[in-house]
Amino acid sequence: MKSQVTVKRTVFNIASQWGSHVASIAVGFFLIGYVVAQVGAEHYGGWASIISIIGYLSLLDVSMSVAIQHYVARFAAKDEKDNIAAIFSSAYIVYGATAVVALVVWVILSMTYSDIFPKIPAQAAVECSVALRWVALAMFFVILNYPMQGMLLGLQWHSVRNTIEVFSLLVRAGVVVVAFRLFGVSLSHLGAALFAASLSRFTLNLITLRIIEPCARFRFSSVSRSAIRQLFSFGGHSIVWNLCKTVIRETGPIIATALLSPAAATYLYIATRLASAAGTFVITAGEVFVPIASSLQSAGDVRRLQSALIRGTRFCALLGFSAAAVLIVFGRPLLDHWVGPGQTTTYLVVVVVTAGMCGIWVFRVALSILVGMRTLWPLTIMHSSRVVLGLILAFVLARFWGAVGLAAGLMIPLIPTSFVWVPFYACRRTGVTMSTLFARGLPGPLGAAVVLAGVAWALKRVWPPDTVWILVSECALMLLLFAALALLWGLDGASRSLIMDRIRTRLAGSRSGGV
């Protein structure tokens, strides 16, 4: 199936990414609030540590899913089915062995959990040990799912992949609620729910991929040394990127559990997940540009590649600055309603993480284009520098300012690399000057975010969000204001004209239909 880059398809893929993450945020917020209320912060700290370990051991996927996405996009652009089949079958050789290794590692962890985390309460440690055995089975299927996920994203079938993700989320939430009600409250049920979700996702992706791209089947005859060499040449770098991103994302709760307390790990976990939820719409929108950059580079279309960088940066800057502004204003009442009042430390962590992540959100398209254009060594050096400096600062600052210092240490290195290093290399690879990128990509979105923050602060003062429904209403008003600001000010002229033309077409169609 030949892959084509079109505005309509890109918009549809971004919309499907957003729909998936709306569901992920909704289900995640429900589960965290529900489970914490049932088991308490001390016990939930045990599960938070497992989630962090999952993030680390996901590195056993050898990070080749990004490489699969890159090469499948390039081969699909030229309709080279033999090369697609070779990439898929060769990847499964590696992933099959990796899944077995992951299964063994998780079983060993389940036997030594209480020794690794001695501060976890005894009963919670027993439940976590059982949960880890379920997680071992879950991760086996999660890793086997990576080649299929890379194929779907490389072929730009984000909507199909995201529909399956939403279904697996609902399966996970349903298993947790039913297990708690029928068998009692236990952290072990969280592991069983994760296994049910991973098995559902694997089965549905397998069936779907065989329908969409029949050549994507594992065959020993399709395995080739050249395909394996291509995957490892890219995956060798991407595993370093994944390691560094995982350390930044998952180290906080683990260090907090080891140095501070299980409750501190829970609060840090909640704060980082809240900030991540705010930026997930930017991240997922930017990820769509990885196969786009690969396809355009393969076609030699420099003009559209430059346009993608500038327009994509403006779009992500609009989302990123606005998300940061609203989260900082409404973060405290949101935490009060979500996990209870008195979350001063958690809110400060939210502010610190938001400030550190803002640059990543704004220049996410630039980073995706670098990945799609196979900019390997510069990205590896950048990610490695981030994590080394971040770990040093995290350990030092955690001893002085606790969870807030820990978060600050991890976030500080992100600011210069995101706002300077990433756009510099993206401009260098595409031929766009940094002055052009900044002048056309940032002022409008930044101005819209300032207006949004001012209105949100005034609204919160005039109409205090004392109840959940007031908070939801105020957030809905901010969403409407954001849409108006985006259309009138934040978006570039071409995107604005495209949206207005579609609105006029829909209105004209509805009127003619009514007549």
C-alpha positions in Angstrom: 0.0 0.0 0.0 1.7 3.2 -1.2 1.8 5.9 1.5 1.1 9.5 0.5 1.6 12.8 2.4 -1.5 15.0 2.2 -2.8 17.7 4.4 -6.2 15.9 4.9 -4.5 12.7 6.0 -2.1 14.6 8.3 -5.0 16.4 10.0 -7.0 13.2 10.4 -4.0 11.4 11.9 -3.4 14.3 14.4 -7.1 14.2 15.3 -7.0 10.5 15.9 -3.9 10.9 18.1 -5.7 13.5 20.1 -8.8 11.3 20.4 -6.7 8.5 21.7 -5.0 10.6 24.3 -8.2 12.2 25.4 -9.4 8.7 26.2 -6.0 7.9 27.8 -6.1 10.9 30.0 -9.7 10.3 31.0 -9.1 6.7 31.8 -5.8 7.4 33.5 -7.2 10.1 35.7 -10.1 7.9 36.6 -7.9 4.9 37.5 -5.4 6.9 39.5 -8.1 8.7 41.5 -10.1 5.5 42.0 -7.2 3.3 43.0 -5.5 5.9 45.3 -8.9 6.3 47.1 -9.2 2.5 47.5 -5.6 1.6 48.5 -4.2 4.9 49.9 -1.1 6.9 49.0 1.4 4.6 50.9 0.2 1.5 49.1 -0.1 3.2 45.7 3.5 4.2 46.0 4.4 0.5 45.4 2.4 0.5 42.1 4.0 3.8 41.1 7.4 2.2 41.4 6.3 -0.6 39.2 5.1 1.8 36.6 8.5 3.5 36.6 10.2 0.2 36.3 7.9 -0.6 33.3 9.2 2.6 31.7 12.8 1.5 32.2 12.4 -2.1 31.0 10.5 -1.0 27.9 14.0 -0.4 26.7 14.2 -4.1 26.1 12.2 -3.4 22.9 15.6 -2.3 21.6 13.8 0.9 20.5 13.6 -0.3 16.9 9.9 0.6 16.6 11.0 4.1 15.6 13.4 2.6 13.0 10.6 0.4 11.7 8.4 3.5 11.3 11.1 5.4 9.5 12.0 2.7 7.0 8.4 1.6 6.3 7.5 5.2 5.5 10.4 5.4 3.0 9.6 2.0 1.4 5.9 2.7 1.3 6.4 6.0 -0.5 8.0 4.0 -3.3 5.7 1.0 -3.0 8.5 -1.4 -2.2 6.6 -4.3 -0.7 9.6 -6.7 -0.6 11.6 -4.3 1.5 8.6 -3.8 3.8 8.2 -7.5 4.3 12.0 -7.8 5.0 11.9 -5.1 7.6 8.9 -6.6 9.4 10.1 -10.2 9.5 13.7 -9.2 10.5 12.3 -7.0 13.3 10.3 -9.9 14.6 13.4 -12.1 14.9 14.9 -9.5 17.3 11.7 -8.7 19.1 10.8 -12.4 19.8 14.1 -13.0 21.5 13.7 -9.7 23.4 10.3 -10.6 24.6 11.6 -13.8 26.2 14.4 -11.9 27.9 11.8 -9.4 29.3 9.7 -12.2 30.6 12.6 -13.7 32.6 13.7 -10.3 33.9 10.2 -9.5 35.2 9.8 -12.8 36.9 13.1 -12.2 38.7 11.9 -8.8 39.7 8.8 -10.2 41.2 10.9 -12.4 43.5 13.1 -9.6 44.7 10.7 -6.7 44.8 10.6 -6.3 48.7 14.4 -6.3 48.7 14.6 -3.6 46.1 12.0 -1.4 47.8 12.2 -2.0 51.5 10.2 1.1 52.4 7.1 -0.2 50.8 4.6 -1.6 53.5 4.7 -5.4 53.8 1.2 -6.1 52.5 1.7 -3.8 49.6 5.0 -5.4 48.8 3.3 -8.9 48.6 0.6 -7.6 46.3 3.2 -5.9 44.1 5.2 -9.1 43.8 2.0 -10.9 42.5 1.3 -7.9 40.2 4.8 -8.2 38.8 4.1 -11.7 37.6 1.1 -10.4 35.7 3.2 -7.6 34.4 5.8 -10.2 33.1 3.1 -11.7 30.9 1.9 -8.3 29.8 5.3 -7.0 28.8 5.9 -10.2 26.7 2.9 -9.2 24.5 3.7 -5.5 24.7 7.2 -6.1 23.2 5.8 -8.4 20.5 3.3 -5.6 19.6 6.1 -3.0 18.8 6.8 -4.2 15.2 3.1 -4.0 14.3 2.7 -0.6 15.9 5.8 0.6 13.9 4.2 -0.7 10.7 0.9 1.0 11.3 2.5 4.3 12.1 4.9 4.1 9.2 2.0 3.5 6.8 0.3 6.5 8.5 -2.6 4.5 9.8 -2.6 6.3 13.1 -6.4 6.2 13.4 -6.5 2.4 13.3 -3.7 2.1 15.9 -5.3 4.7 18.1 -8.7 3.0 18.0 -7.1 -0.2 19.2 -5.3 1.7 22.0 -8.6 3.2 23.2 -10.2 -0.2 23.3 -7.3 -1.7 25.3 -7.5 1.2 27.8 -11.2 0.5 28.4 -10.4 -3.2 28.9 -7.8 -2.3 31.5 -10.1 0.0 33.4 -12.9 -2.5 33.3 -10.8 -5.3 34.6 -9.6 -3.1 37.5 -13.1 -2.1 38.6 -14.6 -5.5 38.2 -11.7 -7.2 40.1 -11.9 -4.7 42.9 -15.6 -5.2 43.3 -15.6 -9.0 43.0 -12.3 -10.1 44.6 -11.5 -7.1 46.9 -8.9 -4.3 46.7 -5.4 -5.4 45.8 -2.5 -4.0 43.8 -2.2 -7.4 42.2 -5.4 -6.7 40.2 -3.6 -3.8 38.5 -1.1 -6.2 37.0 -3.8 -8.5 35.8 -5.6 -5.5 34.1 -2.4 -4.6 32.4 -2.0 -8.1 31.0 -5.6 -8.1 29.7 -5.1 -4.8 27.9 -1.8 -5.9 26.3 -3.2 -9.2 25.1 -6.2 -7.4 23.6 -3.9 -4.8 21.9 -1.6 -7.5 20.4 -4.5 -9.6 19.0 -6.3 -6.7 17.4 -3.1 -5.2 15.9 -2.2 -8.6 14.4 -5.6 -9.0 12.7 -5.7 -5.4 11.5 -2.3 -5.3 10.0 -2.9 -8.4 8.0 -6.0 -6.7 6.5 -4.2 -3.4 5.8 -0.9 -4.7 4.5 -1.0 -8.4 3.7 2.8 -8.5 3.0 3.4 -7.7 6.7 3.6 -11.3 7.9 6.5 -13.0 9.6 8.3 -15.3 7.2 11.8 -16.7 7.7 12.4 -16.3 3.9 11.9 -12.6 4.3 14.5 -12.1 6.9 17.6 -10.4 5.6 20.9 -9.3 7.0 20.6 -5.9 5.2 17.2 -5.3 6.9 18.6 -6.2 10.3 21.6 -4.0 9.7 19.3 -1.1 8.7 17.2 -1.5 11.9 20.2 -1.6 14.2 22.0 1.3 12.5 18.9 3.4 13.4 17.9 1.5 16.5 21.3 1.7 18.0 20.9 5.4 18.3 17.2 5.4 19.1 17.7 3.0 22.0 20.0 5.7 23.5 17.3 8.3 22.9 14.7 6.1 24.5 16.9 5.4 27.5 17.5 9.1 28.1 13.8 10.0 27.7 12.9 7.1 30.1 15.4 8.2 32.7 14.0 11.8 32.6 10.4 10.6 32.8 10.7 7.7 35.2 13.6 8.4 37.5 11.6 10.8 39.7 9.4 8.3 41.5 12.2 5.7 41.8 14.6 8.2 43.4 11.8 9.6 45.6 11.0 6.0 46.8 14.6 5.3 47.6 15.6 8.6 49.1 12.4 10.2 50.4 9.3 8.2 51.0 6.6 6.1 49.1 4.1 9.0 49.6 6.6 11.4 48.0 6.9 9.0 45.0 3.1 9.0 44.7 2.9 12.8 44.7 5.8 13.1 42.2 4.2 10.5 40.0 0.9 12.3 40.0 2.5 15.7 39.3 4.6 14.4 36.4 1.6 12.6 34.9 -0.5 15.7 35.1 2.1 17.7 33.2 2.6 15.0 30.7 -1.2 14.8 30.1 -1.2 18.6 29.4 1.6 18.2 26.8 0.5 14.9 25.3 -1.6 16.6 22.6 1.5 18.5 21.4 3.7 15.4 21.5 1.3 13.2 19.6 0.6 15.9 17.0 4.4 16.3 16.5 5.0 12.5 16.2 2.9 12.5 13.0 5.7 14.4 11.3 8.2 11.6 11.6 6.9 9.5 8.7 6.1 12.7 6.9 9.7 13.9 7.0 10.9 10.4 6.0 8.6 10.4 2.9 9.4 14.0 1.9 13.1 13.5 2.2 12.8 10.3 0.2 10.9 12.2 -2.5 13.4 15.1 -2.4 10.6 17.7 -1.7 12.6 20.3 0.1 10.0 23.0 -0.2 7.3 21.0 1.5 9.8 19.9 4.2 10.5 23.5 5.0 6.8 24.3 5.1 6.2 21.4 7.4 8.9 22.6 9.8 7.6 26.2 10.0 3.8 25.5 10.0 4.2 22.5 12.3 6.3 24.5 14.8 3.8 27.3 14.9 1.0 24.8 15.5 2.9 23.0 18.3 4.0 26.3 19.8 0.3 27.4 19.9 -0.6 24.2 21.7 2.5 24.1 24.0 2.5 27.7 25.3 -1.3 27.6 25.8 -1.2 24.2 27.6 1.6 25.5 29.9 -0.3 28.7 30.7 -3.6 27.0 31.6 -1.9 24.2 33.6 0.0 26.6 35.8 -3.2 28.7 36.4 -5.6 25.8 37.0 -3.1 23.2 38.3 -3.7 23.8 42.0 -7.5 23.4 42.0 -7.2 20.5 39.6 -5.0 18.6 42.1 -7.3 19.6 45.0 -10.3 18.0 43.2 -8.4 15.0 41.8 -6.4 13.7 44.8 -7.4 15.9 47.7 -6.5 19.3 49.1 -3.1 20.3 50.5 -1.1 19.4 47.4 1.4 22.3 47.7 4.5 20.2 46.9 2.7 18.4 44.1 1.7 21.7 42.5 5.2 23.1 42.7 6.5 20.0 41.0 3.8 20.5 38.3 5.0 24.1 37.7 8.7 23.0 37.5 8.0 20.1 35.2 5.7 22.3 33.0 8.5 24.9 32.6 11.0 22.2 31.7 8.8 20.4 29.2 7.5 23.6 27.5 10.5 23.7 25.1 10.0 20.1 24.1 6.3 20.8 23.4 7.0 23.9 21.3 9.7 22.3 19.1 8.3 18.8 18.9 7.9 19.0 15.1 11.5 20.1 14.7 12.6 17.1 16.7 10.3 14.8 14.7 11.7 16.1 11.4 15.3 15.4 12.7 14.3 11.9 13.5 12.5 11.4 10.2 15.6 12.7 8.3 17.8 10.3 10.2 19.8 12.9 12.1 21.4 10.3 14.4 24.6 11.3 16.1 23.6 14.9 17.0 20.4 13.6 18.6 22.3 10.9 20.6 24.8 13.5 21.9 21.9 15.9 22.9 19.9 13.2 24.8 23.0 11.8 26.5 24.1 15.3 27.7 20.6 15.9 29.0 20.3 12.8 31.1 23.9 12.9 32.6 23.5 16.5 33.8 19.9 15.9 34.8 20.8 12.9 37.1 23.6 14.8 38.7 21.4 17.8 39.5 18.5 15.6 40.6 20.5 13.8 43.2 22.0 17.0 44.5 18.9 19.2 44.6 16.7 16.4 46.0 18.7 16.5 49.2 18.0 20.2 49.6 14.5 20.7 48.3 13.0 17.2 48.3 10.6 16.3 45.4 10.7 19.9 44.0 14.5 19.9 43.8 14.5 16.4 42.3 12.1 17.6 39.5 14.1 20.8 38.9 17.3 18.8 38.5 15.8 16.6 35.8 14.1 19.5 34.0 16.9 22.2 33.9 19.0 20.6 31.1 15.9 20.4 28.9 15.5 24.1 28.6 18.6 25.1 26.5 18.6 21.9 24.4 14.9 22.3 23.5 14.8 26.0 22.8 18.2 26.3 21.1 19.8 23.0 20.1 16.8 21.3 18.5 15.6 24.2 16.3 19.2 25.0 15.3 19.8 21.5 13.8 16.3 21.3 12.3 16.9 24.6 10.5 20.4 23.4 9.4 19.0 20.2 7.9 16.0 21.8 6.1 17.6 25.0 4.9 15.4 27.3 7.0 17.0 30.1 9.0 16.4 30.2 12.7 15.3 33.8 12.5 12.6 32.8 10.0 11.5 29.9 12.2 11.3 32.0 15.3 9.7 35.0 13.6 7.0 32.9 11.8 6.6 30.3 14.4 6.6 31.8 17.9 5.1 35.4 18.3 1.5 34.6 17.5 1.3 31.5 19.7 3.1 33.2 22.6 0.7 36.2 22.4 -2.3 33.9 22.4 -0.9 32.0 25.4 -0.4 35.3 27.4 -4.0 36.3 26.7 -5.3 32.9 27.7 -3.3 32.9 30.9 -4.6 36.4 31.9 -8.2 35.5 31.2 -7.8 32.2 33.1 -6.3 33.9 36.1 -9.1 36.6 36.2 -11.8 33.9 35.8 -10.4 31.9 38.6 -10.4 35.0 40.9 -13.9 36.0 40.0 -15.4 32.5 39.9 -13.3 30.3 42.3 -13.3 26.6 41.1 -14.6 25.3 44.4 -16.4 22.3 42.8 -15.5 19.9 40.0 -18.2 21.2 37.8 -17.1 24.8 38.1 -13.6 23.8 37.3 -14.8 21.8 34.3 -16.9 24.7 33.1 -14.0 27.1 33.4 -11.7 24.8 31.5 -14.4 24.5 28.8 -14.5 28.3 28.5 -10.7 28.3 28.2 -10.9 25.7 25.4 -13.4 27.9 23.5 -11.3 31.0 24.0 -8.2 29.0 22.8 -10.1 28.0 19.6 -11.0 31.6 18.9 -7.5 32.9 19.6 -6.0 30.1 17.5 -8.2 30.8 14.5 -7.9 34.6 14.7 -4.3 35.0 15.8 -2.3 31.8 16.6 -2.4 29.8 13.3 -0.6 30.8 10.2 -2.5 32.3 7.3 -2.5 29.2 5.1 -3.9 27.0 7.9 -6.5 29.7 8.9 -7.7 29.9 5.3 -7.9 26.2 5.0 -10.1 25.9 8.1 -12.3 28.8 7.2 -12.8 27.3 3.7 -13.9 24.0 5.2 -16.2 25.8 7.6 -17.8 27.7 4.8 -18.1 24.5 2.7 -19.8 22.7 5.6 -22.2 25.5 6.2 -23.1 25.8 2.6 -23.7 22.1 2.4 -25.9 22.1 5.5 -28.0 25.0 4.1 -28.4 23.3 0.7 -29.3 20.1 2.4 -31.9 21.9 4.5 -33.4 23.5 1.4 
